[in-house]
Amino acid sequence: MASSKEYLDFIMEQLSGLDGVSRRAMMGEYIIYYKDRIAGGIYDDRLLVKDTKAARELMPEAPAEIPYPGAKAMLLVEDVDDRDFLCRLLSAMYDELPRPKKKK
């Protein structure tokens, strides 16, 4: 099932207090970037973030979920209504996110 544009718009609005957040459509889903690093994505109208130490510390009970078959598990963000928490989460994760690969 593809994610809805309405859910994407809601999540992007929740993250609007954080500079450097962007998204890219990918096969009916959306990749979420923070300062050009992949932080997570929206899959089947669920916000999933990379499994980092910082994310685990802020969400110790977060279930690990598979965004699509064959992918690594990511952490489900259940409290998407808390705008401050979402911004704190991405900020805390930033240093642990992989840097983008250089284009050849």
C-alpha atoms as an extended CHARMM CRD file, in Angstrom:
* protein
*
       104  EXT
         1         1  MET       CA              0.0000000000        0.0000000000        0.0000000000  PROA      1               0.0000000000
         2         2  ALA       CA              1.4180000000        3.3950000000       -0.9180000000  PROA      2               0.0000000000
         3         3  SER       CA              1.5100000000        6.2200000000        1.6000000000  PROA      3               0.0000000000
         4         4  SER       CA             -0.9740000000        9.0490000000        1.2790000000  PROA      4               0.0000000000
         5         5  LYS       CA             -0.0060000000       12.5900000000        0.3660000000  PROA      5               0.0000000000
         6         6  GLU       CA             -2.0480000000       13.7450000000        3.3710000000  PROA      6               0.0000000000
         7         7  TYR       CA              0.1080000000       11.7500000000        5.7950000000  PROA      7               0.0000000000
         8         8  LEU       CA              3.2770000000       13.0500000000        4.1410000000  PROA      8               0.0000000000
         9         9  ASP       CA              2.0010000000       16.6310000000        4.4240000000  PROA      9               0.0000000000
        10        10  PHE       CA              1.1470000000       16.0730000000        8.0900000000  PROA      10              0.0000000000
        11        11  ILE       CA              4.6290000000       14.7220000000        8.9270000000  PROA      11              0.0000000000
        12        12  MET       CA              6.3580000000       17.4820000000        6.9660000000  PROA      12              0.0000000000
        13        13  GLU       CA              4.2810000000       20.0720000000        8.8400000000  PROA      13              0.0000000000
        14        14  GLN       CA              5.2380000000       18.4450000000       12.1440000000  PROA      14              0.0000000000
        15        15  LEU       CA              8.9170000000       18.7400000000       11.1510000000  PROA      15              0.0000000000
        16        16  SER       CA              8.6060000000       22.2880000000        9.8100000000  PROA      16              0.0000000000
        17        17  GLY       CA             10.2880000000       23.7370000000       12.9020000000  PROA      17              0.0000000000
        18        18  LEU       CA             13.5270000000       22.0170000000       11.9380000000  PROA      18              0.0000000000
        19        19  ASP       CA             15.6580000000       23.5290000000        9.1590000000  PROA      19              0.0000000000
        20        20  GLY       CA             17.0300000000       21.1230000000        6.5710000000  PROA      20              0.0000000000
        21        21  VAL       CA             14.2050000000       18.5690000000        6.3980000000  PROA      21              0.0000000000
        22        22  SER       CA             13.2280000000       17.4000000000        2.9210000000  PROA      22              0.0000000000
        23        23  ARG       CA             11.6450000000       14.4180000000        1.2650000000  PROA      23              0.0000000000
        24        24  ARG       CA             11.8560000000       12.4520000000       -1.9520000000  PROA      24              0.0000000000
        25        25  ALA       CA              9.1880000000       10.2260000000       -3.4670000000  PROA      25              0.0000000000
        26        26  MET       CA             10.2990000000        6.6460000000       -3.9780000000  PROA      26              0.0000000000
        27        27  MET       CA              7.9390000000        4.0260000000       -5.4410000000  PROA      27              0.0000000000
        28        28  GLY       CA              4.8080000000        5.3230000000       -3.6940000000  PROA      28              0.0000000000
        29        29  GLU       CA              6.6160000000        5.9680000000       -0.4340000000  PROA      29              0.0000000000
        30        30  TYR       CA              8.7660000000        8.8570000000        0.8000000000  PROA      30              0.0000000000
        31        31  ILE       CA             12.3580000000        9.0880000000        2.0310000000  PROA      31              0.0000000000
        32        32  ILE       CA             12.9060000000       11.7180000000        4.7470000000  PROA      32              0.0000000000
        33        33  TYR       CA             16.2010000000       13.6160000000        4.7230000000  PROA      33              0.0000000000
        34        34  TYR       CA             17.6680000000       15.7720000000        7.4420000000  PROA      34              0.0000000000
        35        35  LYS       CA             20.4760000000       18.0330000000        6.2580000000  PROA      35              0.0000000000
        36        36  ASP       CA             21.0170000000       15.7740000000        3.2110000000  PROA      36              0.0000000000
        37        37  ARG       CA             21.2670000000       12.5870000000        5.2790000000  PROA      37              0.0000000000
        38        38  ILE       CA             18.5960000000        9.8820000000        5.1800000000  PROA      38              0.0000000000
        39        39  ALA       CA             16.8620000000        9.8710000000        8.5660000000  PROA      39              0.0000000000
        40        40  GLY       CA             13.9710000000        7.5650000000        7.7090000000  PROA      40              0.0000000000
        41        41  GLY       CA             10.8720000000        7.4690000000        5.6210000000  PROA      41              0.0000000000
        42        42  ILE       CA              7.1380000000        7.1730000000        5.3580000000  PROA      42              0.0000000000
        43        43  TYR       CA              6.0390000000        3.6590000000        4.4850000000  PROA      43              0.0000000000
        44        44  ASP       CA              2.3850000000        2.5750000000        4.4310000000  PROA      44              0.0000000000
        45        45  ASP       CA              1.4650000000        5.7590000000        6.3280000000  PROA      45              0.0000000000
        46        46  ARG       CA              3.9600000000        4.9910000000        9.1120000000  PROA      46              0.0000000000
        47        47  LEU       CA              6.9300000000        7.1690000000       10.0470000000  PROA      47              0.0000000000
        48        48  LEU       CA              9.9800000000        4.9330000000       10.3970000000  PROA      48              0.0000000000
        49        49  VAL       CA             13.4460000000        6.1830000000       11.3350000000  PROA      49              0.0000000000
        50        50  LYS       CA             16.8720000000        4.6160000000       11.1370000000  PROA      50              0.0000000000
        51        51  ASP       CA             17.7750000000        2.4610000000       14.1050000000  PROA      51              0.0000000000
        52        52  THR       CA             20.3990000000        4.6290000000       15.8180000000  PROA      52              0.0000000000
        53        53  LYS       CA             21.5930000000        4.8240000000       19.4180000000  PROA      53              0.0000000000
        54        54  ALA       CA             20.0050000000        8.2620000000       19.8090000000  PROA      54              0.0000000000
        55        55  ALA       CA             16.6620000000        7.0490000000       18.4290000000  PROA      55              0.0000000000
        56        56  ARG       CA             16.6960000000        4.0610000000       20.8030000000  PROA      56              0.0000000000
        57        57  GLU       CA             17.4610000000        6.3360000000       23.7660000000  PROA      57              0.0000000000
        58        58  LEU       CA             14.5240000000        8.6200000000       22.9220000000  PROA      58              0.0000000000
        59        59  MET       CA             12.1790000000        5.7410000000       22.0330000000  PROA      59              0.0000000000
        60        60  PRO       CA             13.2790000000        2.7230000000       24.1310000000  PROA      60              0.0000000000
        61        61  GLU       CA              9.9990000000        0.8830000000       23.5430000000  PROA      61              0.0000000000
        62        62  ALA       CA              9.7600000000        1.5830000000       19.7990000000  PROA      62              0.0000000000
        63        63  PRO       CA              9.0130000000       -1.5210000000       17.7760000000  PROA      63              0.0000000000
        64        64  ALA       CA             11.3340000000       -2.4310000000       14.9170000000  PROA      64              0.0000000000
        65        65  GLU       CA              9.4190000000       -2.7310000000       11.6600000000  PROA      65              0.0000000000
        66        66  ILE       CA             10.3490000000       -3.6120000000        8.1050000000  PROA      66              0.0000000000
        67        67  PRO       CA              9.5200000000       -0.7630000000        5.6830000000  PROA      67              0.0000000000
        68        68  TYR       CA              9.3360000000       -3.1110000000        2.6740000000  PROA      68              0.0000000000
        69        69  PRO       CA             10.3830000000       -6.7090000000        1.9170000000  PROA      69              0.0000000000
        70        70  GLY       CA             14.1440000000       -7.1730000000        1.9720000000  PROA      70              0.0000000000
        71        71  ALA       CA             14.8840000000       -3.9150000000        3.8450000000  PROA      71              0.0000000000
        72        72  LYS       CA             16.5900000000       -3.4860000000        7.2130000000  PROA      72              0.0000000000
        73        73  ALA       CA             14.3060000000       -2.9750000000       10.1800000000  PROA      73              0.0000000000
        74        74  MET       CA             13.6430000000        0.6060000000       11.2220000000  PROA      74              0.0000000000
        75        75  LEU       CA             12.0580000000        2.0780000000       14.3380000000  PROA      75              0.0000000000
        76        76  LEU       CA              8.3900000000        3.0220000000       14.2880000000  PROA      76              0.0000000000
        77        77  VAL       CA              7.7090000000        6.5380000000       15.5690000000  PROA      77              0.0000000000
        78        78  GLU       CA              4.3980000000        6.2290000000       17.3520000000  PROA      78              0.0000000000
        79        79  ASP       CA              4.1740000000        9.7570000000       18.8070000000  PROA      79              0.0000000000
        80        80  VAL       CA              3.8950000000       11.6850000000       15.5300000000  PROA      80              0.0000000000
        81        81  ASP       CA              1.5370000000       14.2310000000       17.1160000000  PROA      81              0.0000000000
        82        82  ASP       CA              4.3390000000       15.6510000000       19.2820000000  PROA      82              0.0000000000
        83        83  ARG       CA              6.0330000000       18.1430000000       16.9670000000  PROA      83              0.0000000000
        84        84  ASP       CA              8.7710000000       19.0540000000       19.4980000000  PROA      84              0.0000000000
        85        85  PHE       CA              9.6350000000       15.3950000000       20.0310000000  PROA      85              0.0000000000
        86        86  LEU       CA              9.9520000000       14.7460000000       16.2750000000  PROA      86              0.0000000000
        87        87  CYS       CA             12.3220000000       17.6860000000       15.8650000000  PROA      87              0.0000000000
        88        88  ARG       CA             14.3740000000       16.5870000000       18.8940000000  PROA      88              0.0000000000
        89        89  LEU       CA             14.5110000000       13.0450000000       17.5160000000  PROA      89              0.0000000000
        90        90  LEU       CA             15.9210000000       14.0070000000       14.1210000000  PROA      90              0.0000000000
        91        91  SER       CA             18.3560000000       16.4670000000       15.7010000000  PROA      91              0.0000000000
        92        92  ALA       CA             19.6350000000       13.8110000000       18.1180000000  PROA      92              0.0000000000
        93        93  MET       CA             20.0520000000       11.2530000000       15.3210000000  PROA      93              0.0000000000
        94        94  TYR       CA             21.9480000000       13.5310000000       12.9450000000  PROA      94              0.0000000000
        95        95  ASP       CA             25.5360000000       12.7030000000       13.9360000000  PROA      95              0.0000000000
        96        96  GLU       CA             24.7940000000        8.9700000000       13.6660000000  PROA      96              0.0000000000
        97        97  LEU       CA             23.2350000000        9.1320000000       10.2020000000  PROA      97              0.0000000000
        98        98  PRO       CA             25.4300000000        8.0130000000        7.3150000000  PROA      98              0.0000000000
        99        99  ARG       CA             26.8510000000       10.7600000000        5.1460000000  PROA      99              0.0000000000
       100       100  PRO       CA             25.6340000000       10.8040000000        1.5450000000  PROA      100             0.0000000000
       101       101  LYS       CA             27.7950000000        8.8900000000       -0.8950000000  PROA      101             0.0000000000
       102       102  LYS       CA             29.7790000000       11.0390000000       -3.2800000000  PROA      102             0.0000000000
       103       103  LYS       CA             28.5680000000       10.9590000000       -6.8560000000  PROA      103             0.0000000000
       104       104  LYS       CA             31.0270000000        9.7380000000       -9.4480000000  PROA      104             0.0000000000
